[in-house]
């Protein structure tokens, strides 16, 4: 429920603050007063319409699914559209993209304006039809279909993928075998490339190292002379002896004789082969992972016939199980189809619309079975009826849904749904809206006194010298406004009397 709206600097409206309660709120006023402008501003807070307002705020007492945008629900969620250099949107003071906001809000706020099928989608009609089925096993069958269909869709996807792979099997097998052969030909070991580079480095320095140590050998020839010089000088020679011994240990540990047995060409060829693999796969470890993956892939291709046979058997069982359940579901739905028609036609008759005819046709499997529910109004499909008829059909559906399921919530915004209708037609819409308003909050722009007389709250939009204004009428102000709607700016006694009669009948 929208509990508060604040609008600042929007066309003729300088500053507006309105508070709302549940039920039916009607907005009236002379043509051009700004009713549609006001309604557009309200919807702009939810990114459902564009607006030139500088600021629009709307407080909503409802819970929204905002997990994907990381916004938490508050007891009262605050929606805001602010225009500075650009338009920005907020929920609970957190910035949000326009598209995300409209998706979040559209689940709770419905606009009946231009022609649109809106609520009239097959899934919601099927849910309503299912609620009318008397078969005690129907709900269990629907649950089983939902569970089986998820498995069926998964197996079907795997089978489709396998069939596609099978058509390219030889090419895929050849490519996998090529990758395996390429890696196995090198037979890499983890860390081998770095080890070989170190050997290569030592090989390239071997001659220089040996020549350097050859020159350094003279230090041992002078060892005795240095010790004698230290002793004669009464200096301790232990440090020199220790250093010479450490030098011998290091030299002996630097044994490079094994390098004489290393085949330089073999090392260089091995480095080149490993380097080629590393360039292709990133490292020896990655190449080994690819090798393992391609072996598994090749094994899968070589066993594809067996896998396909297993999947086909599983698919056929699921298909047969689903088919059996769907036959029972369709049969049960057909049994309730007449009751759905009667229910909807009852409201359509009340709304002075021709009857509709419902029909079930076969469809591919889905989570709700294998049925498509379609309608014709006076022999015309829903896509071709007028916008006024579409919106009255939407009201009939919502009223039926509310009656059968005893549930429903949100806000419905109606822009002149009773335009160009006779008095009795306008009253019929008012009566249906009163029923729907027990579950939904409704905002309706109206030029007809019948609908306005049934409102829980009546707001008057007026042109003033400074622009436009809107205020909620007191109970004593409603009859004169209804009379104006009946007779025009000059209110006659007959119109005033008729208006009072409408208000009295609404209380009855």
C-alpha positions as CSV (number, residue, x, y, z in Angstrom):
1,X,0.0,0.0,0.0
2,X,1.2,3.5,-0.9
3,X,0.8,5.5,2.4
4,X,2.4,8.8,1.4
5,X,3.4,10.7,-1.8
6,X,5.4,13.9,-2.0
7,X,5.8,15.8,-5.3
8,X,7.9,18.9,-5.8
9,X,8.0,21.2,-8.8
10,X,6.1,19.1,-11.3
11,X,4.5,21.1,-14.2
12,X,1.5,22.9,-12.5
13,X,2.1,21.3,-9.1
14,X,4.6,23.3,-7.0
15,X,4.4,21.2,-3.9
16,X,2.1,18.3,-3.1
17,X,1.9,15.9,-0.1
18,X,-0.8,13.3,0.0
19,X,-1.5,10.6,2.5
20,X,-3.5,7.4,1.6
21,X,-5.2,4.5,3.2
22,X,-6.3,1.1,1.9
23,X,-9.2,0.8,-0.4
24,X,-10.4,2.8,-3.4
25,X,-9.1,6.4,-3.9
26,X,-10.7,8.4,-6.7
27,X,-9.2,11.5,-8.4
28,X,-11.6,13.9,-10.1
29,X,-11.5,17.4,-11.5
30,X,-12.2,19.3,-14.7
31,X,-10.5,18.3,-17.9
32,X,-6.9,19.7,-18.0
33,X,-6.7,20.1,-14.2
34,X,-3.7,17.8,-14.0
35,X,-5.1,14.4,-12.9
36,X,-3.1,12.3,-15.4
37,X,0.0,14.5,-14.7
38,X,-0.4,13.8,-11.0
39,X,-0.8,10.0,-11.6
40,X,2.2,10.0,-13.9
41,X,4.3,11.7,-11.2
42,X,3.3,9.1,-8.6
43,X,4.3,6.3,-11.0
44,X,7.6,8.0,-11.8
45,X,8.8,7.3,-8.2
46,X,8.7,3.6,-9.2
47,X,10.3,4.2,-12.7
48,X,7.0,3.1,-14.3
49,X,6.6,6.4,-16.1
50,X,8.9,9.4,-16.9
51,X,8.2,12.7,-15.2
52,X,9.5,16.2,-15.3
53,X,9.2,16.6,-11.5
54,X,12.2,17.7,-9.6
55,X,11.4,15.3,-6.7
56,X,8.9,12.6,-6.1
57,X,8.8,10.4,-3.0
58,X,6.5,7.5,-2.2
59,X,6.3,5.5,1.0
60,X,5.0,2.0,0.5
61,X,3.9,-0.4,3.2
62,X,4.8,-3.7,1.5
63,X,7.7,-6.1,1.2
64,X,9.6,-6.3,-2.1
65,X,12.0,-8.8,-3.6
66,X,15.2,-6.7,-3.7
67,X,17.8,-9.5,-2.9
68,X,19.4,-9.1,-6.4
69,X,20.2,-5.4,-5.8
70,X,21.3,-5.9,-2.2
71,X,18.6,-3.6,-0.6
72,X,16.9,-4.7,2.5
73,X,13.2,-4.1,3.2
74,X,12.1,-1.6,5.8
75,X,8.7,-1.5,7.6
76,X,7.9,1.3,5.2
77,X,10.0,1.3,2.0
78,X,10.8,4.7,0.6
79,X,10.9,5.2,-3.2
80,X,12.4,8.4,-4.7
81,X,12.9,10.0,-8.1
82,X,15.2,13.0,-8.0
83,X,16.1,15.3,-10.9
84,X,19.1,17.5,-10.9
85,X,21.4,17.4,-13.9
86,X,20.1,13.9,-14.5
87,X,17.4,11.6,-13.1
88,X,18.3,9.3,-10.3
89,X,16.3,6.7,-8.4
90,X,16.5,5.5,-4.9
91,X,15.0,2.9,-2.6
92,X,15.5,3.4,1.1
93,X,18.2,6.1,0.3
94,X,20.2,3.6,-1.8
95,X,20.7,4.4,-5.5
96,X,19.2,2.0,-8.0
97,X,19.1,1.7,-11.8
98,X,15.8,2.6,-13.5
99,X,15.3,-0.8,-15.1
100,X,15.9,-2.6,-11.8
101,X,13.5,-0.3,-10.0
102,X,10.7,-0.8,-12.5
103,X,11.1,-4.6,-12.3
104,X,10.9,-4.5,-8.5
105,X,8.0,-2.1,-8.4
106,X,5.9,-3.7,-11.2
107,X,5.3,-6.8,-9.1
108,X,3.4,-4.7,-6.7
109,X,2.1,-1.7,-8.7
110,X,-0.1,-2.3,-11.8
111,X,-1.1,0.4,-14.2
112,X,-4.2,0.0,-16.3
113,X,-3.9,2.6,-19.0
114,X,-3.1,1.9,-22.6
115,X,-4.1,-1.4,-23.9
116,X,-2.1,-4.3,-22.5
117,X,-2.8,-7.8,-21.5
118,X,-0.9,-7.4,-18.2
119,X,-2.4,-9.9,-15.8
120,X,-4.0,-11.9,-18.6
121,X,-1.2,-14.4,-19.0
122,X,-1.6,-18.1,-19.3
123,X,0.2,-19.1,-16.1
124,X,-2.1,-17.0,-13.9
125,X,-5.2,-18.2,-15.6
126,X,-4.0,-21.8,-15.2
127,X,-3.4,-21.3,-11.5
128,X,-7.0,-19.9,-11.2
129,X,-8.4,-22.9,-13.2
130,X,-6.4,-25.3,-11.0
131,X,-7.9,-23.7,-7.9
132,X,-11.4,-24.6,-9.3
133,X,-10.5,-28.3,-9.9
134,X,-12.4,-30.6,-7.5
135,X,-10.2,-33.7,-8.1
136,X,-8.4,-34.4,-4.7
137,X,-5.3,-35.8,-6.6
138,X,-4.9,-32.7,-8.8
139,X,-2.6,-30.7,-6.5
140,X,-0.5,-33.8,-6.0
141,X,-0.3,-34.3,-9.8
142,X,0.8,-30.7,-10.3
143,X,3.5,-31.1,-7.6
144,X,4.7,-34.3,-9.3
145,X,4.8,-32.6,-12.7
146,X,6.8,-29.7,-11.4
147,X,9.4,-32.1,-9.9
148,X,9.5,-34.4,-12.9
149,X,9.7,-31.5,-15.4
150,X,12.9,-30.2,-13.8
151,X,14.6,-33.6,-14.2
152,X,13.1,-34.0,-17.7
153,X,14.4,-30.7,-18.8
154,X,17.9,-31.5,-17.5
155,X,18.0,-34.9,-19.2
156,X,16.6,-33.4,-22.4
157,X,19.4,-30.8,-22.4
158,X,22.0,-33.5,-21.8
159,X,20.6,-35.6,-24.6
160,X,20.4,-32.7,-27.0
161,X,24.0,-31.9,-26.2
162,X,25.0,-35.5,-26.8
163,X,23.2,-35.6,-30.1
164,X,25.0,-32.5,-31.2
165,X,28.3,-33.8,-30.1
166,X,27.6,-37.1,-31.9
167,X,27.2,-35.3,-35.2
168,X,30.7,-34.0,-34.7
169,X,32.1,-37.0,-32.9
170,X,34.9,-37.9,-35.3
171,X,36.1,-34.3,-35.5
172,X,36.1,-34.0,-31.7
173,X,37.8,-37.4,-31.2
174,X,40.5,-36.4,-33.7
175,X,41.1,-33.1,-31.9
176,X,41.2,-34.7,-28.5
177,X,43.6,-37.4,-29.7
178,X,45.8,-34.7,-31.3
179,X,46.1,-32.9,-28.0
180,X,46.9,-36.1,-26.1
181,X,49.5,-37.1,-28.6
182,X,51.2,-33.7,-28.5
183,X,51.5,-33.7,-24.8
184,X,52.4,-37.4,-24.4
185,X,55.1,-37.0,-27.1
186,X,56.9,-34.5,-24.7
187,X,55.8,-36.3,-21.5
188,X,56.5,-33.3,-19.3
189,X,57.2,-33.4,-15.6
190,X,56.3,-30.7,-13.1
191,X,59.2,-28.3,-12.7
192,X,61.4,-29.9,-15.4
193,X,61.7,-26.8,-17.5
194,X,63.2,-24.8,-14.7
195,X,65.6,-27.6,-13.8
196,X,66.8,-27.9,-17.4
197,X,67.3,-24.1,-17.7
198,X,69.6,-24.3,-14.6
199,X,71.6,-27.1,-16.2
200,X,71.9,-25.1,-19.4
201,X,73.1,-22.2,-17.3
202,X,75.8,-24.3,-15.6
203,X,76.9,-25.8,-18.9
204,X,77.4,-22.4,-20.5
205,X,79.6,-21.4,-17.5
206,X,81.5,-24.7,-17.0
207,X,84.6,-23.7,-18.9
208,X,84.8,-20.3,-17.3
209,X,84.4,-21.7,-13.8
210,X,87.1,-24.3,-14.4
211,X,89.5,-21.7,-15.8
212,X,88.9,-19.4,-12.8
213,X,89.6,-22.2,-10.3
214,X,92.7,-23.1,-12.2
215,X,94.0,-19.6,-11.5
216,X,92.8,-19.7,-7.9
217,X,94.8,-22.9,-7.3
218,X,97.9,-20.9,-6.6
219,X,96.5,-19.9,-3.2
220,X,97.2,-23.4,-2.0
221,X,100.9,-23.2,-3.1
222,X,101.3,-20.1,-0.9
223,X,99.4,-21.6,2.1
224,X,102.6,-22.6,4.0
225,X,104.3,-19.2,3.3
226,X,101.3,-17.3,4.7
227,X,101.1,-19.5,7.9
228,X,104.9,-19.0,8.5
229,X,104.5,-15.2,8.0
230,X,101.7,-15.1,10.5
231,X,103.5,-17.2,13.1
232,X,106.8,-15.2,12.8
233,X,104.7,-12.1,13.3
234,X,103.2,-13.7,16.5
235,X,99.8,-13.6,14.9
236,X,97.3,-16.4,15.2
237,X,97.1,-18.3,12.0
238,X,93.9,-20.4,12.9
239,X,91.6,-18.1,11.0
240,X,93.6,-18.5,7.8
241,X,93.8,-22.3,8.2
242,X,90.0,-22.4,8.7
243,X,89.4,-20.2,5.6
244,X,91.6,-22.4,3.5
245,X,89.9,-25.6,4.7
246,X,86.4,-24.0,4.0
247,X,87.6,-23.1,0.5
248,X,88.7,-26.7,-0.2
249,X,85.2,-28.0,1.0
250,X,83.5,-25.5,-1.3
251,X,85.7,-26.4,-4.2
252,X,85.2,-30.1,-3.8
253,X,81.4,-29.6,-3.5
254,X,81.5,-27.7,-6.8
255,X,82.2,-30.9,-8.6
256,X,81.1,-30.4,-12.2
257,X,82.4,-33.6,-13.6
258,X,78.9,-34.9,-14.1
259,X,78.3,-32.2,-16.6
260,X,80.8,-33.9,-18.9
261,X,78.3,-36.7,-19.3
262,X,75.4,-34.3,-20.2
263,X,74.5,-34.2,-23.8
264,X,74.0,-30.5,-24.6
265,X,72.0,-31.1,-27.7
266,X,69.6,-33.4,-25.8
267,X,69.1,-30.7,-23.1
268,X,68.5,-28.0,-25.7
269,X,66.0,-30.1,-27.7
270,X,64.2,-30.9,-24.4
271,X,64.0,-27.3,-23.4
272,X,62.6,-26.4,-26.8
273,X,60.0,-29.1,-26.7
274,X,58.9,-28.1,-23.1
275,X,58.9,-24.4,-24.1
276,X,56.5,-25.2,-26.9
277,X,54.1,-26.8,-24.5
278,X,54.4,-24.0,-22.0
279,X,53.6,-21.4,-24.6
280,X,50.4,-23.4,-25.5
281,X,49.2,-24.4,-22.1
282,X,50.9,-22.0,-19.6
283,X,53.1,-24.5,-17.7
284,X,54.0,-28.2,-17.4
285,X,51.3,-28.6,-14.7
286,X,48.6,-27.1,-16.9
287,X,49.7,-29.3,-19.8
288,X,49.3,-32.4,-17.5
289,X,45.8,-31.2,-16.5
290,X,44.8,-30.8,-20.1
291,X,46.2,-34.2,-20.9
292,X,44.0,-35.7,-18.1
293,X,41.0,-33.7,-19.3
294,X,41.5,-34.8,-23.0
295,X,41.9,-38.4,-22.0
296,X,38.6,-38.2,-20.1
297,X,37.0,-36.4,-23.1
298,X,38.2,-39.0,-25.5
299,X,36.9,-41.8,-23.3
300,X,33.6,-40.0,-23.2
301,X,33.4,-39.8,-27.0
302,X,34.4,-43.4,-27.3
303,X,31.6,-44.4,-24.9
304,X,29.0,-42.0,-26.3
305,X,26.8,-44.7,-27.7
306,X,26.4,-46.3,-24.3
307,X,25.8,-42.9,-22.6
308,X,23.2,-42.0,-25.2
309,X,21.4,-45.3,-24.8
310,X,21.2,-44.7,-21.0
311,X,20.0,-41.1,-21.4
312,X,17.4,-42.1,-24.0
313,X,16.0,-44.7,-21.7
314,X,15.9,-42.2,-18.8
315,X,14.3,-39.6,-21.1
316,X,11.6,-42.0,-22.4
317,X,10.7,-43.0,-18.9
318,X,10.4,-39.3,-17.8
319,X,8.4,-38.5,-20.9
320,X,6.0,-41.3,-20.4
321,X,5.6,-40.4,-16.7
322,X,5.0,-36.8,-17.5
323,X,2.6,-37.7,-20.3
324,X,0.5,-39.8,-17.9
325,X,0.4,-37.0,-15.3
326,X,-0.4,-34.4,-17.9
327,X,-3.3,-36.4,-19.3
328,X,-4.8,-36.5,-15.8
329,X,-4.2,-32.8,-15.2
330,X,-5.7,-31.8,-18.6
331,X,-8.8,-34.0,-17.9
332,X,-9.2,-32.4,-14.5
333,X,-8.8,-28.9,-15.9
334,X,-11.4,-29.5,-18.7
335,X,-13.8,-30.6,-15.9
336,X,-13.4,-27.2,-14.2
337,X,-13.3,-25.1,-17.4
338,X,-17.0,-24.5,-17.4
339,X,-16.9,-23.2,-13.8
340,X,-14.0,-20.8,-14.8
341,X,-16.1,-19.5,-17.7
342,X,-19.1,-19.0,-15.5
343,X,-17.1,-17.2,-12.9
344,X,-15.5,-14.8,-15.4
345,X,-18.7,-14.3,-17.4
346,X,-20.5,-13.4,-14.2
347,X,-18.2,-10.5,-13.7
348,X,-18.2,-9.7,-17.4
349,X,-22.0,-9.6,-17.4
350,X,-21.9,-7.3,-14.5
351,X,-19.5,-5.1,-16.5
352,X,-21.8,-5.1,-19.5
353,X,-19.3,-7.1,-21.6
354,X,-20.1,-10.0,-23.9
355,X,-19.3,-13.5,-22.7
356,X,-16.0,-15.2,-23.2
357,X,-15.2,-18.7,-24.3
358,X,-12.3,-20.6,-22.8
359,X,-10.4,-23.5,-24.4
360,X,-7.5,-25.7,-23.6
361,X,-5.0,-26.8,-26.2
362,X,-2.0,-29.0,-26.1
363,X,1.4,-27.5,-25.5
364,X,4.9,-28.8,-24.9
365,X,5.7,-29.9,-21.3
366,X,6.2,-27.2,-18.8
367,X,6.2,-26.9,-15.0
368,X,2.4,-26.5,-15.0
369,X,1.7,-29.4,-17.4
370,X,1.1,-29.4,-21.1
371,X,-1.9,-27.1,-21.5
372,X,-2.4,-23.6,-23.1
373,X,-5.5,-21.8,-21.8
374,X,-6.9,-19.3,-24.3
375,X,-10.0,-17.1,-24.5
376,X,-12.2,-15.5,-27.1
377,X,-14.6,-12.6,-26.3
378,X,-17.5,-12.6,-28.7
379,X,-15.5,-14.8,-31.1
380,X,-12.4,-12.4,-31.0
381,X,-9.1,-13.4,-29.4
382,X,-7.8,-11.2,-26.5
383,X,-5.2,-9.5,-28.7
384,X,-7.8,-7.9,-30.8
385,X,-10.3,-6.5,-28.3
386,X,-10.4,-2.8,-27.4
387,X,-8.4,-1.3,-24.6
388,X,-11.5,-0.6,-22.6
389,X,-12.7,-4.2,-23.0
390,X,-9.1,-5.4,-22.1
391,X,-9.1,-3.4,-18.9
392,X,-12.6,-4.6,-17.9
393,X,-11.5,-8.1,-18.6
394,X,-8.5,-7.6,-16.4
395,X,-10.8,-6.4,-13.6
396,X,-13.0,-9.5,-14.1
397,X,-10.0,-11.7,-13.8
398,X,-8.6,-10.0,-10.7
399,X,-12.0,-10.1,-9.1
400,X,-12.3,-13.8,-9.9
401,X,-8.8,-14.5,-8.6
402,X,-9.5,-12.6,-5.4
403,X,-12.8,-14.5,-4.9
404,X,-11.4,-18.0,-5.6
405,X,-8.0,-17.8,-4.1
406,X,-9.0,-15.3,-1.4
407,X,-5.7,-13.5,-1.9
408,X,-4.2,-10.6,-3.7
409,X,-2.2,-7.5,-2.8
410,X,-0.6,-4.4,-4.4
411,X,-1.7,-1.2,-6.0
412,X,-3.8,-0.8,-9.1
413,X,-3.7,2.5,-10.9
414,X,-6.6,3.2,-13.3
415,X,-6.6,6.0,-15.8
416,X,-10.2,6.8,-16.8
417,X,-11.3,3.1,-16.9
418,X,-14.9,4.4,-17.0
419,X,-14.4,6.9,-19.9
420,X,-17.1,7.0,-22.6
421,X,-19.3,4.5,-20.7
422,X,-22.9,4.8,-19.8
423,X,-24.0,5.4,-16.2
424,X,-24.9,1.8,-15.6
425,X,-21.6,0.6,-17.1
426,X,-19.7,3.0,-15.0
427,X,-21.6,1.8,-11.9
428,X,-20.8,-1.8,-12.8
429,X,-17.1,-1.0,-12.8
430,X,-17.5,0.8,-9.5
431,X,-19.1,-2.2,-7.9
432,X,-16.4,-4.6,-9.1
433,X,-13.6,-2.2,-8.0
434,X,-15.2,-2.1,-4.5
435,X,-14.9,-5.9,-4.3
436,X,-11.3,-5.8,-5.6
437,X,-10.4,-2.9,-3.2
438,X,-10.9,-5.3,-0.3
439,X,-7.5,-6.8,-1.3
440,X,-5.9,-4.1,-3.5
441,X,-5.3,-0.4,-3.0
442,X,-6.8,1.3,-6.0
443,X,-6.1,4.8,-7.5
444,X,-8.6,5.7,-10.2
445,X,-9.0,8.8,-12.3
446,X,-12.6,9.3,-13.2
447,X,-15.0,11.7,-14.9
448,X,-18.1,9.7,-13.9
449,X,-20.0,10.2,-10.6
450,X,-20.9,6.6,-10.2
451,X,-17.3,5.4,-9.6
452,X,-16.5,8.5,-7.6
453,X,-19.4,7.9,-5.3
454,X,-18.0,4.5,-4.2
455,X,-14.6,5.8,-3.3
456,X,-13.2,5.4,0.2
457,X,-11.2,8.6,-0.4
458,X,-12.1,11.3,-2.9
459,X,-9.3,13.7,-4.1
460,X,-10.1,16.8,-6.1
461,X,-7.5,18.1,-8.7
462,X,-8.1,21.8,-9.5
463,X,-6.5,24.5,-11.7
464,X,-5.5,27.6,-9.7
465,X,-3.9,30.9,-10.6
466,X,-0.6,29.5,-9.5
467,X,-0.9,26.2,-11.2
468,X,-2.6,23.0,-10.0
469,X,-3.5,21.7,-6.6
470,X,-4.9,18.5,-5.1
471,X,-6.7,17.8,-1.8
472,X,-8.8,15.2,-0.2
473,X,-12.5,16.2,-0.1
474,X,-14.4,16.3,3.2
475,X,-17.6,14.2,3.2
476,X,-19.6,17.4,2.9
477,X,-17.7,18.4,-0.2
478,X,-18.3,15.2,-2.2
479,X,-21.9,15.8,-3.3
480,X,-21.2,19.2,-4.9
481,X,-18.2,17.7,-6.8
482,X,-20.3,14.7,-8.0
483,X,-23.0,17.2,-9.1
484,X,-20.4,19.2,-11.1
485,X,-19.4,16.0,-12.9
486,X,-23.1,15.4,-13.7
487,X,-24.2,18.8,-14.9
488,X,-21.0,20.8,-15.5
489,X,-19.8,24.0,-13.9
490,X,-23.3,25.2,-13.2
491,X,-24.7,22.8,-10.7
492,X,-28.4,22.1,-10.9
493,X,-30.6,21.1,-8.0
494,X,-31.4,17.9,-9.9
495,X,-27.7,17.0,-10.3
496,X,-27.1,17.7,-6.6
497,X,-30.0,15.6,-5.6
498,X,-28.8,12.7,-7.8
499,X,-25.3,13.1,-6.4
500,X,-26.6,12.8,-2.8
501,X,-28.6,9.7,-3.8
502,X,-25.4,8.1,-5.2
503,X,-23.6,8.7,-2.0
504,X,-26.4,7.4,0.1
505,X,-26.7,4.2,-2.0
506,X,-22.9,3.7,-1.6
507,X,-23.3,3.6,2.2
508,X,-26.1,1.1,2.0
